[in-house]
Amino acid sequence: MVEIIVPILTPFNEKGEIDGEKVKTHVQNLLRKGVDIIFVNGTTDVGPALSKDEKRKMLDYVLDVTNKVIFQVGSLNMKEVLELVNYANERDMIAVASYPPYYFSIPKDFIMKYFKEICEASKHPVYLYNYPGATGKDVDVNLVKEIGCIKGVKDTNPDFAHTIRYKELGIKTYNGLENLAIASLSILDGTVVGAGNYMPELFSQLREYIKAGDMRKALDLQLKIDEIDGTTIPYGKISSMYYLVKELQGYDVGVPRPPMYPLEENKVKELVEKVRKIWNK
C-alpha cells in the first residue's frame, strides 16, 4: 500500500514548551484518519528551531503512541546529529532521516561524508530529506547512488521528474508537496504532506479514489486540497496549521512558537472563514 506520511507539527504552550499530551492526542487522530507514518523533526515540526532535548522529547511522545516513525536528525552540529542517531538506535522505528548540511557552501564529497557517517552510526535505515528550496543543496539521484547507503528519500521538489528518478535505485521514494499528492500516491511509494496535520481525511480519501481508479474524483479532490493549502500561504503555512487543526479536527494543538508567530485574532477568523468555505463545497 502506498503510504501517507505526515510531518507532525509541534504543539507548544504559551510558555513555548512542548505539550506532550497534545502531541499524543494529535498522533492518535492522524492514525485514525488514515495516516500511516509520522515524520518527526521535519520542517512542519519546526525541527531546525528545536533544541536537541526538544527533538528527543518529540520523538518519545510520538513513540508512546506508534513506532511508525521516521525521525529526522539533521543539524549543522555533527556531534548532535550522531547523538540523535544513537538515541534513535535505542528505540523501535522505521528509519532516521536527514537533510544535507545547509547554509554553508560545501563540496559534494562533504555531503557524501555526512550521510555516510550517519549510515555507519545508525541501526535503522537512513533516508534522505531532500529540500533544495530550503537547504540550497540538491542531493540528486546521482549523488545518492554515490553515497550508496540511502534507503529512502523524501524529495520536497516541484519537479516531479526529479523525484521519480530516485526510483531507479530501488529505494522508498516520496514527494513532499501537497499539490503533487495525486501523482505521488499514483506512482511513488506515497506522499509526505504537512497539510495532513489538519486535513488527513482528504489525503486518505484521495488515496482511496486512486486505488478505485476513479481519477475524476481524485482530481477534483486534489484541486480542493490545493485551494485550501494555497489559502494558508498569506498567513504563514505552518502557523496556520495550529488554528486549522482546532477548526477542522476539533481539538487544540497549542500555539506556534517564534519565528513561527501566532496569528492575530482577526487573521485567524479570516483564515478559518476562507478555509471553511472551501471545505464545505
SEDOLUM-443511 format. One line per 10 residues: number of its first residue (from 1); their letters; for each residue x, y, z of N, C-alpha, C. Coordinates in steps of 0.02 Angstrom, whole numbers, padded with zeros to 5 digits. Example, Ala and Ser with C-alpha at 12.3 -4.5 7.8 and 13.67 -1.06 7.14 Angstrom:
2
1) as) 00660/-00284/00390/00615/-00225/00390/00660/-00165/00390 | 00642/-00112/00354/00684/-00053/00357/00645/00002/00394
END
This chain:
281
1) mveiivpilt) 00042/-00060/00000/00000/00000/00000/00043/00063/00000 | 00024/00110/-00041/00060/00174/-00041/00044/00210/00025 | 00093/00247/00050/00088/00273/00118/00076/00349/00120 | 00036/00368/00168/00027/00439/00184/00069/00454/00246 | 00116/00499/00238/00161/00518/00292/00147/00591/00310 | 00140/00604/00374/00129/00673/00396/00187/00696/00439 | 00220/00750/00419/00270/00782/00462/00233/00821/00516 | 00231/00793/00575/00187/00819/00628/00210/00888/00651 | 00161/00931/00665/00178/00996/00694/00196/00986/00768 | 00229/01035/00798/00248/01031/00868/00201/01074/00910
11) pfnekgeidg) 00161/01043/00954/00116/01082/00997/00155/01118/01053 | 00151/01183/01053/00183/01223/01106/00129/01253/01151 | 00146/01262/01215/00102/01300/01259/00122/01374/01257 | 00090/01415/01296/00102/01487/01295/00172/01505/01318 | 00205/01460/01354/00274/01472/01376/00325/01449/01325 | 00301/01422/01269/00347/01398/01217/00374/01329/01231 | 00342/01291/01276/00363/01224/01292/00320/01173/01254 | 00349/01116/01238/00311/01064/01203/00261/01032/01250 | 00199/01025/01226/00146/00994/01265/00139/00921/01243 | 00166/00876/01283/00168/00805/01264/00100/00773/01255
21) ekvkthvqnl) 00052/00791/01297/-00015/00762/01291/-00049/00783/01226 | -00037/00844/01206/-00065/00868/01142/-00032/00832/01083 | 00032/00818/01089/00067/00779/01037/00032/00711/01029 | 00021/00677/01084/-00008/00610/01082/-00079/00611/01054 | -00119/00659/01076/-00187/00666/01050/-00187/00675/00975 | -00141/00717/00952/-00136/00732/00881/-00115/00669/00841 | -00066/00633/00866/-00043/00573/00831/-00100/00522/00827 | -00136/00513/00882/-00191/00465/00883/-00244/00482/00830 | -00259/00546/00823/-00309/00566/00774/-00283/00555/00703 | -00220/00572/00690/-00193/00562/00623/-00196/00489/00603
31) lrkgvdiifv) -00179/00445/00649/-00180/00373/00633/-00252/00350/00621 | -00299/00374/00659/-00370/00357/00649/-00395/00379/00581 | -00368/00435/00557/-00392/00465/00495/-00355/00438/00433 | -00313/00387/00442/-00283/00354/00385/-00209/00369/00372 | -00178/00407/00415/-00106/00421/00408/-00067/00358/00429 | -00015/00341/00392/00022/00280/00404/00086/00290/00444 | 00120/00346/00433/00185/00358/00463/00189/00431/00487 | 00221/00441/00545/00232/00508/00571/00306/00526/00560 | 00317/00583/00528/00384/00609/00516/00399/00660/00571 | 00449/00646/00611/00464/00687/00670/00525/00731/00658
41) ngttdvgpal) 00520/00794/00677/00576/00841/00673/00590/00865/00602 | 00536/00870/00563/00543/00896/00496/00531/00971/00493 | 00516/00995/00434/00504/01067/00425/00440/01089/00462 | 00386/01052/00452/00323/01069/00485/00330/01066/00561 | 00371/01022/00584/00386/01013/00655/00431/01069/00681 | 00449/01116/00639/00500/01168/00651/00563/01137/00680 | 00582/01080/00652/00640/01043/00676/00704/01083/00683 | 00722/01125/00633/00783/01164/00640/00782/01213/00698 | 00722/01229/00723/00716/01277/00778/00709/01243/00846 | 00711/01176/00847/00705/01140/00910/00774/01124/00938
51) skdekrkmld) 00779/01124/01004/00842/01104/01036/00848/01028/01031 | 00908/01003/01047/00919/00931/01045/00871/00895/01093 | 00863/00923/01153/00818/00892/01202/00746/00893/01178 | 00726/00947/01145/00658/00951/01118/00647/00900/01063 | 00697/00889/01022/00691/00839/00969/00682/00769/01000 | 00718/00756/01053/00711/00691/01088/00642/00684/01118 | 00619/00738/01149/00552/00736/01180/00498/00722/01129 | 00502/00758/01072/00452/00747/01020/00452/00675/00997 | 00511/00647/00988/00516/00577/00966/00482/00532/01017 | 00497/00540/01080/00470/00495/01131/00395/00504/01140
61) yvldvtnkvi) 00371/00564/01134/00298/00574/01139/00263/00537/01082 | 00290/00542/01022/00259/00507/00965/00265/00431/00974 | 00323/00408/00996/00334/00336/01005/00290/00307/01060 | 00266/00348/01105/00218/00325/01155/00153/00301/01122 | 00141/00324/01061/00079/00307/01025/00092/00256/00969 | 00147/00265/00932/00160/00222/00875/00235/00218/00861 | 00255/00161/00832/00325/00154/00810/00331/00165/00734 | 00276/00185/00704/00277/00201/00632/00304/00272/00623 | 00369/00277/00632/00401/00343/00638/00464/00346/00595 | 00473/00403/00563/00537/00422/00532/00562/00482/00571
71) fqvgslnmke) 00622/00477/00598/00650/00529/00642/00704/00567/00605 | 00692/00631/00594/00739/00674/00559/00792/00699/00608 | 00856/00686/00593/00911/00700/00640/00957/00756/00616 | 00943/00785/00558/00989/00833/00528/01002/00895/00570 | 01063/00919/00565/01084/00979/00602/01151/01001/00573 | 01169/01063/00588/01236/01087/00568/01289/01067/00620 | 01267/01037/00675/01312/01014/00727/01317/00938/00721 | 01372/00913/00693/01378/00841/00680/01377/00800/00744 | 01403/00827/00797/01401/00792/00862/01329/00780/00882 | 01287/00831/00873/01217/00825/00890/01183/00774/00845
81) vlelvnyane) 01199/00775/00781/01170/00728/00733/01182/00656/00757 | 01244/00641/00774/01262/00573/00794/01232/00555/00861 | 01225/00604/00906/01192/00591/00970/01119/00573/00959 | 01087/00607/00912/01017/00592/00897/01011/00523/00863 | 01058/00507/00820/01058/00440/00789/01065/00387/00843 | 01111/00397/00890/01120/00348/00944/01058/00343/00988 | 01025/00399/00998/00962/00400/01037/00909/00358/01000 | 00907/00367/00935/00859/00328/00894/00876/00254/00894 | 00941/00238/00897/00962/00168/00897/00932/00128/00954 | 00916/00161/01008/00888/00128/01068/00812/00120/01064
91) rdmiavasyp) 00783/00141/01008/00710/00142/01001/00689/00108/00936 | 00627/00083/00937/00600/00048/00879/00564/00098/00834 | 00584/00102/00771/00554/00147/00723/00569/00123/00653 | 00541/00157/00604/00551/00137/00534/00620/00158/00509 | 00639/00220/00520/00701/00247/00491/00720/00312/00525 | 00782/00332/00515/00803/00401/00529/00813/00435/00462 | 00809/00501/00462/00817/00539/00400/00858/00601/00415 | 00885/00630/00362/00921/00693/00371/00920/00733/00306 | 00915/00799/00314/00929/00843/00259/01005/00853/00257 | 01032/00876/00201/01104/00888/00197/01123/00951/00237
101) pyyfsipkdf) 01186/00959/00254/01208/01020/00288/01191/01081/00245 | 01157/01129/00275/01134/01189/00239/01176/01249/00259 | 01159/01306/00233/01189/01372/00247/01259/01378/00217 | 01304/01333/00235/01373/01337/00211/01379/01310/00140 | 01423/01340/00102/01440/01314/00036/01492/01260/00044 | 01474/01197/00030/01520/01142/00040/01522/01098/-00022 | 01579/01064/-00034/01584/01021/-00093/01544/00957/-00085 | 01533/00925/-00142/01492/00864/-00144/01520/00809/-00098 | 01585/00803/-00095/01613/00748/-00055/01600/00758/00020 | 01590/00821/00042/01573/00833/00112/01502/00807/00126
111) imkyfkeice) 01457/00818/00078/01389/00793/00086/01389/00716/00089 | 01430/00685/00047/01436/00613/00048/01462/00588/00115 | 01513/00621/00142/01540/00600/00207/01489/00608/00262 | 01450/00661/00259/01399/00675/00309/01349/00616/00313 | 01323/00596/00255/01274/00542/00255/01305/00474/00270 | 01366/00464/00249/01399/00400/00264/01411/00393/00339 | 01427/00447/00372/01436/00445/00445/01371/00426/00480 | 01316/00454/00455/01251/00437/00484/01236/00363/00473 | 01247/00340/00412/01234/00269/00396/01276/00223/00440 | 01338/00240/00450/01382/00198/00491/01359/00195/00563
121) askhpvylyn) 01330/00250/00587/01310/00254/00658/01241/00225/00670 | 01199/00222/00618/01128/00205/00629/01114/00130/00623 | 01073/00106/00669/01048/00038/00665/00985/00035/00621 | 00957/00093/00607/00897/00097/00567/00915/00116/00495 | 00871/00101/00447/00881/00127/00379/00886/00203/00380 | 00926/00231/00336/00936/00303/00332/00902/00330/00269 | 00859/00380/00278/00825/00412/00223/00854/00482/00212 | 00853/00503/00151/00871/00571/00133/00810/00616/00134 | 00816/00674/00165/00765/00725/00160/00793/00779/00114 | 00773/00776/00051/00800/00823/00001/00751/00881/-00008
131) ypgatgkdvd) 00774/00940/00010/00731/01000/00006/00774/01058/-00020 | 00790/01057/-00085/00836/01107/-00113/00813/01179/-00102 | 00748/01190/-00102/00723/01258/-00093/00738/01287/-00024 | 00747/01243/00025/00761/01266/00093/00835/01261/00111 | 00868/01208/00088/00937/01196/00108/00989/01225/00059 | 00966/01237/-00003/01014/01260/-00054/01057/01204/-00081 | 01042/01142/-00062/01079/01084/-00086/01031/01035/-00118 | 01048/01011/-00177/01008/00960/-00210/01047/00895/-00210 | 01027/00849/-00167/01058/00783/-00166/01020/00739/-00215 | 01041/00742/-00278/01003/00710/-00331/01018/00635/-00335
141) vnlvkeigci) 00986/00602/-00382/00992/00529/-00387/01064/00507/-00397 | 01103/00545/-00434/01173/00525/-00445/01214/00528/-00381 | 01202/00580/-00341/01238/00586/-00278/01215/00532/-00228 | 01151/00518/-00227/01126/00464/-00183/01158/00398/-00202 | 01165/00386/-00267/01197/00325/-00290/01269/00321/-00266 | 01304/00378/-00268/01373/00380/-00244/01378/00369/-00168 | 01331/00398/-00132/01331/00389/-00059/01323/00315/-00043 | 01276/00282/-00076/01273/00209/-00075/01235/00177/-00019 | 01214/00215/00032/01182/00183/00090/01113/00211/00105 | 01088/00255/00062/01022/00286/00073/00967/00236/00053
151) kgvkdtnpdf) 00919/00225/00097/00866/00176/00085/00799/00207/00068 | 00794/00272/00072/00732/00305/00055/00743/00380/00047 | 00696/00414/00015/00703/00486/00005/00636/00520/00007 | 00634/00576/00042/00579/00623/00038/00605/00682/-00002 | 00578/00691/-00062/00602/00744/-00107/00549/00799/-00109 | 00562/00853/-00073/00516/00910/-00074/00537/00953/-00133 | 00505/00940/-00189/00529/00966/-00253/00470/00973/-00302 | 00460/01031/-00331/00406/01039/-00380/00419/01002/-00446 | 00482/00982/-00457/00500/00945/-00517/00488/00870/-00505 | 00429/00846/-00524/00412/00776/-00508/00457/00727/-00545
161) ahtirykelg) 00481/00746/-00603/00527/00703/-00640/00591/00692/-00600 | 00612/00743/-00563/00670/00737/-00519/00658/00684/-00466 | 00597/00685/-00437/00580/00636/-00385/00578/00565/-00412 | 00547/00557/-00470/00539/00490/-00499/00606/00455/-00509 | 00656/00493/-00525/00721/00462/-00541/00750/00422/-00483 | 00733/00441/-00421/00758/00402/-00364/00733/00330/-00366 | 00677/00318/-00399/00650/00251/-00404/00697/00204/-00442 | 00740/00233/-00483/00789/00193/-00520/00834/00154/-00472 | 00842/00180/-00411/00887/00150/-00362/00853/00096/-00320 | 00788/00088/-00329/00752/00037/-00291/00741/00055/-00219
171) iktynglenl) 00740/00121/-00203/00731/00143/-00134/00661/00173/-00126 | 00639/00176/-00063/00575/00208/-00048/00577/00281/-00070 | 00526/00302/-00107/00528/00369/-00136/00461/00404/-00125 | 00466/00465/-00097/00407/00505/-00083/00420/00577/-00107 | 00367/00609/-00131/00372/00681/-00144/00339/00717/-00085 | 00364/00777/-00069/00341/00812/-00010/00298/00873/-00022 | 00264/00877/-00079/00222/00935/-00094/00149/00914/-00099 | 00106/00953/-00067/00034/00938/-00066/00004/00937/-00136 | 00026/00984/-00179/-00005/00988/-00245/00017/00932/-00293 | 00063/00890/-00269/00084/00832/-00308/00061/00767/-00275
181) aiaslsildg) 00017/00772/-00227/-00005/00712/-00190/-00037/00660/-00237 | -00077/00683/-00284/-00111/00636/-00329/-00059/00597/-00371 | -00007/00630/-00392/00046/00596/-00430/00087/00550/-00384 | 00102/00575/-00324/00142/00535/-00277/00106/00471/-00257 | 00041/00477/-00244/00002/00418/-00223/-00012/00371/-00281 | -00004/00394/-00342/-00015/00353/-00401/00048/00316/-00424 | 00106/00348/-00415/00167/00324/-00447/00221/00305/-00396 | 00226/00342/-00342/00281/00331/-00294/00259/00285/-00237 | 00299/00283/-00185/00283/00242/-00126/00235/00278/-00079 | 00220/00341/-00094/00174/00379/-00053/00189/00453/-00056
191) tvvgagnymp) 00159/00489/-00010/00166/00561/-00007/00181/00584/00064 | 00218/00639/00070/00232/00669/00135/00202/00739/00134 | 00151/00751/00175/00111/00812/00169/00099/00846/00236 | 00126/00906/00243/00116/00944/00304/00043/00961/00315 | 00006/00974/00261/-00065/00991/00266/-00106/00932/00293 | -00075/00873/00294/-00108/00816/00325/-00120/00825/00399 | -00087/00873/00430/-00099/00887/00500/-00171/00909/00512 | -00199/00948/00465/-00266/00974/00477/-00319/00947/00429 | -00298/00910/00377/-00348/00878/00334/-00325/00808/00314 | -00308/00765/00363/-00285/00697/00346/-00336/00656/00308
201) elfsqlreyi) -00400/00666/00324/-00452/00627/00291/-00457/00640/00216 | -00437/00701/00195/-00440/00716/00123/-00386/00677/00086 | -00327/00672/00116/-00273/00634/00083/-00289/00559/00084 | -00320/00536/00137/-00341/00466/00141/-00394/00451/00088 | -00441/00497/00079/-00493/00489/00028/-00463/00492/-00042 | -00413/00535/-00051/-00379/00540/-00115/-00348/00473/-00134 | -00316/00442/-00085/-00285/00376/-00097/-00339/00325/-00116 | -00396/00327/-00084/-00450/00279/-00099/-00477/00289/-00169 | -00485/00352/-00190/-00508/00365/-00259/-00459/00337/-00310 | -00395/00348/-00297/-00343/00324/-00343/-00344/00248/-00345
211) kagdmrkald) -00348/00217/-00287/-00350/00144/-00282/-00409/00115/-00321 | -00466/00150/-00319/-00526/00127/-00353/-00525/00145/-00427 | -00475/00183/-00449/-00471/00203/-00519/-00517/00259/-00538 | -00544/00294/-00488/-00590/00349/-00501/-00550/00414/-00503 | -00516/00425/-00558/-00469/00481/-00564/-00505/00548/-00571 | -00567/00548/-00594/-00604/00611/-00597/-00616/00638/-00527 | -00638/00595/-00482/-00649/00616/-00413/-00582/00632/-00379 | -00531/00594/-00396/-00464/00607/-00367/-00439/00676/-00388 | -00448/00693/-00451/-00425/00759/-00475/-00465/00815/-00441 | -00530/00806/-00435/-00571/00857/-00403/-00549/00868/-00330
221) lqlkideidg) -00534/00813/-00296/-00512/00818/-00227/-00443/00849/-00222 | -00398/00832/-00269/-00332/00864/-00270/-00339/00940/-00278 | -00383/00962/-00320/-00393/01033/-00331/-00421/01067/-00268 | -00463/01032/-00231/-00489/01058/-00168/-00433/01064/-00117 | -00391/01013/-00113/-00333/01015/-00068/-00288/01074/-00086 | -00276/01083/-00150/-00233/01138/-00173/-00262/01206/-00153 | -00327/01213/-00159/-00359/01277/-00143/-00354/01292/-00068 | -00365/01241/-00027/-00359/01251/00046/-00287/01266/00064 | -00241/01227/00039/-00170/01236/00054/-00147/01306/00032 | -00168/01327/-00027/-00148/01392/-00053/-00176/01449/-00012
231) ttipygkiss) -00234/01439/00018/-00265/01491/00060/-00222/01508/00121 | -00184/01459/00145/-00144/01470/00206/-00080/01510/00194 | -00058/01515/00133/00007/01545/00119/00014/01617/00145 | -00034/01662/00133/-00025/01731/00157/-00022/01736/00234 | -00046/01685/00268/-00048/01686/00342/00012/01650/00373 | 00051/01617/00330/00105/01575/00354/00079/01504/00359 | 00104/01459/00317/00076/01392/00313/00081/01354/00379 | 00139/01360/00412/00148/01322/00474/00107/01351/00531 | 00108/01417/00539/00067/01448/00591/-00007/01433/00581 | -00029/01433/00519/-00099/01421/00504/-00122/01352/00527
241) myylvkelqg) -00077/01304/00524/-00096/01235/00541/-00125/01228/00611 | -00097/01265/00658/-00120/01259/00728/-00194/01277/00734 | -00214/01328/00699/-00284/01351/00702/-00330/01306/00661 | -00304/01279/00606/-00345/01237/00564/-00354/01167/00593 | -00306/01143/00631/-00317/01079/00666/-00375/01087/00715 | -00374/01142/00752/-00428/01153/00801/-00495/01160/00765 | -00497/01195/00710/-00560/01207/00674/-00585/01145/00638 | -00541/01109/00604/-00563/01054/00561/-00559/00986/00595 | -00515/00978/00645/-00509/00914/00679/-00540/00915/00749 | -00552/00975/00775/-00591/00980/00837/-00554/00974/00902
251) ydvgvprppm) -00489/00984/00902/-00451/00983/00965/-00394/01033/00960 | -00366/01048/01018/-00316/01101/01024/-00246/01072/01019 | -00205/01102/00977/-00134/01081/00972/-00088/01138/00993 | -00113/01181/01037/-00071/01235/01062/-00062/01291/01012 | -00005/01324/01018/00009/01382/00976/00078/01375/00944 | 00089/01410/00888/00156/01410/00859/00205/01448/00902 | 00269/01436/00891/00321/01471/00929/00366/01509/00881 | 00382/01571/00897/00427/01610/00853/00490/01572/00837 | 00513/01576/00773/00494/01626/00723/00428/01613/00686 | 00393/01559/00703/00326/01548/00676/00276/01580/00724
261) ypleenkvke) 00260/01642/00713/00222/01681/00762/00148/01662/00761 | 00115/01666/00820/00042/01658/00822/00008/01712/00780 | -00051/01695/00754/-00089/01743/00714/-00133/01786/00758 | -00143/01848/00736/-00189/01892/00771/-00261/01865/00762 | -00303/01882/00811/-00371/01854/00813/-00410/01866/00748 | -00404/01926/00721/-00441/01942/00659/-00415/01901/00600 | -00350/01886/00601/-00321/01845/00547/-00344/01772/00553 | -00349/01748/00614/-00374/01680/00625/-00445/01674/00598 | -00487/01722/00616/-00557/01721/00594/-00561/01722/00518 | -00521/01765/00488/-00520/01772/00415/-00498/01706/00382
271) lvekvrkiwn) -00445/01677/00408/-00419/01614/00381/-00471/01559/00386 | -00499/01551/00445/-00547/01497/00457/-00608/01504/00412 | -00632/01565/00404/-00691/01576/00361/-00676/01556/00289 | -00618/01575/00265/-00599/01558/00196/-00593/01483/00186 | -00560/01450/00233/-00549/01378/00227/-00614/01340/00235 | -00656/01360/00282/-00721/01327/00292/-00764/01330/00229 | -00761/01386/00195/-00800/01394/00133/-00778/01342/00081 | -00713/01332/00075/-00687/01282/00028/-00703/01211/00053 | -00692/01200/00117/-00702/01134/00148/-00773/01109/00137 | -00821/01154/00142/-00891/01135/00139/-00920/01130/00068
281) k) -00878/01142/00018/-00902/01138/-00051/-00925/01068/-00068
END
